[in-house]
Amino acid sequence: MKEKEISQEGITVKKEDNMPDWYSQVIAKAELADFYAVQGFMIIRPNAYAVWEGIQDYFNKRIWQLGVKNAYFPLLIPESFFQKEAEHAKGFAPEVAWVNNDEGERLAIRPTSETVMYSMYSQWIRSHRDLPLRINQWCNVVRWEVKQTKIFLRTREFLWQEGHCVYATEEECEKETLMYLDEYKKLSEEILAIPVLTGEKTAKERFAGAKKTLTIEGFMPDGKALQMGTSHNLGQGFAKAFNIKFVGEDEKSHLPWQNSWGFSTRLLGALVMVHGDNKGLVLPPNIAPVQAVIVPIIFRKDKESVMKKASEIKALLKKHKVVIDEREEYSAGWKFNEWEMKGIPLRIEIGPKDVEKGQVVLVRRDTGEKKFVEDSYITKAVKDMLEDIQHCMFTKAKKQFEESIVEVSSWKEFASAIKEKKLVKALICGEPECEELIKDKTGGATSRCIDKESGEAKGKCVHCSSPANHYIYFSKSY
């Protein structure tokens, strides 16, 4: 997103013509985020932060039911903590921002919290009765990106949740690692209306220090994948490195099994890209901070009756998140455009004639469709319309998502599909060296996940002709 003046007349470029500039304009004009004086950092404005709070509220309820408790751990991590798990330290070394302390040891500004949390877990866990331990935190992290930053999608500081759990057995750890990934899929599809792939990352893309990484992958309209959440089976490596042990029921000492799982504010960027249109942001009702806005169409002599009815309609809709736009210094048309830009799912128009006829006008943000509804049916009509908007937004996004997937059987088809900005499914050996060559030859295409739904498949890698046992999805990405 470039720092430049953007006109106030609305979106000046079309999404289908220039998505990067369109995205920048929606972010600015819907008042979602702004630049900061330090390069690569962003300010999340109230309109976007309210969506993030909605995500937090939803997810906190879900994980509470699963026995997860929220906590908070420090921002600074001693360098010696990173060195305890060599693969983890190596994986994050290029992205870590360091500060010096008075005692001489460098301190990392957390890029992730495994090491600081597990240093405490080693003190808290003594017996099998202490397990499972399930802790989550909502916090900020810093990863010193060298790539060009893009608000919400790739910034040096971002907000996220990170869950870190400890188990007595591998079976329980694996079961819950899959469970948290399923929760991410539900959040993405049922709340954000964004379809995703789920699967396991290849060895090359696996989280540093993990035994296994699972992922949900979205695919944006500009032909790039977006990793929207990951769940890692960490095995016993971190437990060994941080001396986390427990006495089992057999009265012997054991190493526990661990997982970690997280998603970030890049979900906000996905919302903009997947659902936004040439009028601005479009929010799914299940996550919209405001689900419906009542816009009174006021003429001086009719003001009292129109405003009275607006208040009555809002009272009827108390089960939904509804506001009345009472500003008199702006025309109704100006208000319509502003609320469309901000993506509010439903607009309720009330004018003098609507008062006389005992009706309101409902206008959907996703399609622009208008519907006249009698006052006596307003509660049911709004409920039904919000549910239908949520359903239709997901259905539309899923159709676009599925149409972007191309299965290929040769390198020529693979290279052509990547060039056409598709999400490519192919038999790939999954060896890191092969993936690196594919990335070089295609100008940046990487593996997104192994397709486990298709099961094992016997054949040859479309790139190197080595034996391949799985289909793997590839595309360029953010």
Secondary structure, DSSP 8 states (H G I E B T S, - for coil): -------SSS--S-TTT-HHHHHHHHHHHTT-EEE-SSTT-EEE-HHHHHHHHHHHHHHHHHHHHTT-EE----SEEEHHHHHTSHHHHHHHGGG-EEEE-TTS-EEEE-S--HHHHHHHHHHH--BGGG-SEEEEEEEEEE----S--BTTTB-SEEEEEEEEEEESSHHHHHHHHHHHHHHHHHIIIIIS----EEEE--GGGS-TT-SEEEEEEEE-TTS-EEEEEEEEEEETHHHHHTT--EE-TTS-EE--EEEEEEEETHHHHHHHHHH-BTTB----TTT-S-SEEEEE---GGGHHHHHHHHHHHHHHTTTS-EEE---SSS-HHHHHHHHHHTT-SEEEEE-HHHHHHTEEEEEETTT--EEEEEGGGHHHHHHHHHHHHHHHHHHHHHHHHHHTEEE-SSHHHHHHHHHTT-EEEEEE---HHHHHHHHHHHTS-EEEEEE-TT----EE-TTT--EE-EEEEEE-B-
